């Protein structure tokens, strides 16, 4: 798996990701939330852990942000 340089906030959030934890990212605009969540999703899929939920105000926005 490739290694990526994470920001401090992303590193803290990554350490908290585990089964049974709900993670809320209150980072603001332009801070890498979508990229970070995609990386977590790809990692979960790669490891066979596939409980993934994407939340966006509209389906159109969800597609734009997460299905690139």
Secondary structure, DSSP 4 states (H G I P E B T S, - for coil): ----PPPHHHHHHHHH--TT--------TTSSHHHHHHHHHHHHHHTT--------SSHHHHHHHH--
